[in-house]
C-alpha cells in the first residue's frame, strides 16, 4: 500500500469529506477520489460509499483508517529516530493557552537559551480546540491544552498527551456576596437567578457550569462570553454576572472566590504531540523540560 494513499484515507476519516481533504493537502478533489480508488484496488475491498452528495467510509474503510494511524505514526517515528544521540537542534512550534505558556513554557524557554541554544521555540497562543486543529494539520509540533475533571477532552488515538499540572477553580462572585458554603451545587444554587460568564473560545468551562447547575436543578443563563480572565473579573465587578476563575491566582478588588467541592472543579493541563512524533530530539527535550518544570512547580491544592 502506498503511504500517500493511506494518508489520504486517514485524513478522510478525520475531516469527513473529500473536498476538505483536498483543500487541506493542496490537491484536487478528483486526485483524492482517484487515489482512494487505487487504494481500494490495492487492498481488495471497498473503502468508501456514497452518502447523499458526500461519501463515507465503509466498515472496511474505517478499519483500514485505524491501521493507517498506527502505520503512519510508525513511519514518522522511524524517520525522526535516525540519530537519537545527536545534540537536539531545530525549531519546536508550540500552540498553547496563555496560563500554560506563562507557567510552563517560559521557564523552558529560559532553560533552552542557557543550555540548548540550538533548540528554539515558536509560540502561538491558542485555546485547546484551536491547538488540536493546528496539531492535526501539522502546523505545530506541540500543543499545551487543558480540560476539567467534569469535562474531559474526547479520546484521540492520533495524539499522545502527557499530564503536566492541575489546579482547582472557584466561582468568582462580587466581593459582598456571602459564602453559602456546602457543595458546588449549593454554591451554584445561590446564583440561580444571576447571569453567567463563560469562555468565548473554548466550551469546556460552559460544560462544567451547565453540569454543576444541573446538579442544583436549574439551567444557567449564559449572558456573556470572554476569553480574558481579567475581563471576566471586570464583568463580575460591574455586577454583570458570575463565572469560573482559578483558585490559585489573585483576584481584582471587588471579586470573591467561592470554593467548589463535592464535586470539585479541577483544570488539568497536558503537553500533546502527534503520535509517532515524540521521538524527535528537540520535541522530546522540550517535553522532558515541561515535565520537570511541572514536577518542581508550586504545590497545587487540586493534586492528589
N, C-alpha and C positions, 0 to 999 in steps of 0.2 A: 504494500500500500504506500502511495506517495504521501509524505508527511504534509505537503502543502494542501492536499485534498482533505486529510484528517483535520487540519487546522480550520478549513472552511466548514466542515461538519461541526466541529466544536463551537465555532462562532455562530453557526445557525442555531444550535441548541441554546446558546446564551442569549442571542438577540431576537430570535423568533421569526425573522423574515430575510429573504434573500437580498432584498433591496438594502436593508440596514447592514448586512454583511458586506455587500459590495461597497457601500459608502464608507464603512469602517476600514476596509482594506485597500480602498482606492482602485477597485477593479469594476468591470461592468457586471450587471445582474446576469447577463447571458453567460459570462465566463463562470460565475458561481454555479449556475444551473448545469452547464456542460461538464464542469469538473466533478460535481457531485454525481452526475450520471455515470461518468467514468469510474468513480469510486464504487458505485453500486455494482457495476460490472466486475470490478476487481474482487469484491467480496462475495459476489453471487447472491445478493439479497437486495430487496427494495428498501431504500433508506428513507425516502420521503414520499408523501402522498398529498394530493390536493386537499385543501380545506377552504372552500369558498374561492375567493380570489387570492388566497395565500397558500402556503404549504405548511405541513407539519411533519415531524419525524415519526416514522413507524416504530413499533416496538424494537425492531432490529436496529433502526437508526439511533434510537435512544441508548441502546446497549453499546453500540459502537462509539457514540459520542462520549459515554462514560469512560470507555477504554482510551479514547483519544486524549482525555485529560491526563491520565497516567502516563501514556506513551510520550506525549509532547513534553510533559514535565521531566521525564527521564532523559529525553534528548537534550533539553535545556541544561539539566544538571551536568550531563556529560560534557557539554561544550564549555561550561563555566569552570569545571573542576580539572582543568588541564595542568595547572601549576599551583597547587594549594600552598606551597612553601614560599611563594614569592611575596615580597612586601606589597600589601594592598595599595592599589592605585586606581583612581578613577573618580567620577562624579556620581554620587548617590542622590537621586531625585526623590524628595520626600513630600508627601501631602499629609497634613495633619491639622487637628483642631488646635485653637490658639493656646489653651491651657497646657496641652502636651508639648507643644513647641517650646513654650517658656520653661516648663518644669523639667522636661526630659531632654529635649533636643539641643537647646542652647548649651547646657553643660557638656554634652557630647561634642558639639562644635568646638568648644574651647579645648577639649582633650585632643581632638584631631589636629587642631592647629599646632598644639605643643608637641605631640608625639608621632603623628601620622600626617604630615603636611601634604602628602601626595593623594590623600583622600579628601574630597571636597563635598560639601552639601549644597543642594539647590532646594530651597524650602518654599512650599506653596501652602497657604492657609486655606483649609477646606474642612467642611463637615464630613462625617463618615460616609454618607451616600455618595457624595462627590468624590471622596478619596477612593472608594471602592471602584467607581466608574473609571477613574484615571488609571488605577492599577490594572483593571481588566483590559484597558486599551493600550497598556504598556507605555503610558505617558509618564508614569512614576515607577520607582523601584520599591518604595516602602510607603505604607500608609499607617499613620497613627490615628486610631479610631477609638470609639467608646460605645458601650451600651449600658443598660441598667439591669440589675437582677430581675426587675419586674418587666423588662422589655428587652430580652436577649436578642442579639443580631441573628438573622437566619443562618443556618449552616451552609457553607460554601466549600465544596470539595476542591475548588481550583486554587484556594489560598491556604496559607499556614499562618496562624495567629499565635503570638506569644504574649501572655499576660504581663503587664508592667506594674500598675499600681491601681488601687481603688480608693474611693473617698465617699463618705456619706453626704447626702444632700438633705437640706431642710426646706421648710416652707417659708418664703420671705413674705412678711406682712408689715403693715405700718407699725411704727415703734410703740404706739399707745395701745396696741392690741394685747389683751390679757392672754396668757398662755393657758389654753384649755386642758393641757395635759392629756394623758391617755394614749391610745393607739394612733397610728397615722390616720385611720378612718375617723377617729374622734376629732382630730385636729382639722381635717378637711370639712367635717360636718359644720364646724364653726363658721366656715366661709361658703356655705351652700348658696347664699344669695349674692355673693360677690362675683365680679368679673375676674377672669383668669388670664394669665400671660404665659405663652409658650414660645418655643424656638421657631423662628421663621425659616430655617434652613435644614432642620432635622426633626423627625417626627417622634423620636424616642421619648422625650420628656412629656409630650402630649399623650402618648400611650400610657405612661406612668400616671399622669394626672387623671386620666379617664378611668384607669384601673382602680386607683385608690378611692376616687369619688364614687365608683360603682359599689365598692365595699361599704361606703357610707350611705348608699341608697339614693344618689342623685346624679344628674348629668351636668358636668361643669359648663358654664357659659364662657367659651373661649372668645375673648374680645380683642386681644392684642397679640401680635407675634413680633418678636425681636430677637436678633441674633446676638447682640451685645449684652453681657451680664450687667454692665454699667447702666445700659438703657433700661433693662428690666427693673433695676433698683430705682432709677429715676421715675419710672411709671408707678412703682409702689409708693414712693414718697409723695407723688402727686395725687395719691388716692384713687388711681385708676384700675387697681386690681392687685392680685397676689400671684406669686409664681415660685417655682423651684429655684433654689440657689445653693451653691456648695457650702457645706457646713464648716469647712476649714479655711475660709477666706474672710477677711474683714469686710464689713458692710458700710454703706454710707450712713451718716446720721439720718435718723428717721426710718430706718429699716430694722426689723427684729426678725431673728431666725427662730422658728419653732421646730423643735426636734420631731422627727418622724421615726416611729418604731412600730414593730409588730403589725405590718412588715416595715423594715427599714427601706429607704431609697438609697441605693448604693450605685455610684457610677464606677465602671471598670474600664480601664484603658488597655489597649493592645497595640503591639507592633505587628503589622500584617504584610506578608510578601506573597507573591505568586508562587504556587507550588513548583518546585524544581529550581527556583532562583536563589534559595537561601545560601547555597554553597559559594556564590560569587564572593571573592575575598573582601572587597570593600563593604558590601552589604552585610556579610557575616560579622565583620568588625563593628559596624555601626549597631547591629542588633545586640552584640555582646556588651557594648558600652551602654546601651539603653537599659539592658537588664541589670548591669552593675549599678547604674545610677539609681534605678528603682529600688534595688536591694539596700542601698545605703541612705536612701532618702528619709525624710521625716516620718515618724510614726503616723499611721493612718487609722483613725478610730474605726473605719469600716472593715479593716482587715481582720482575718481570723487569727 
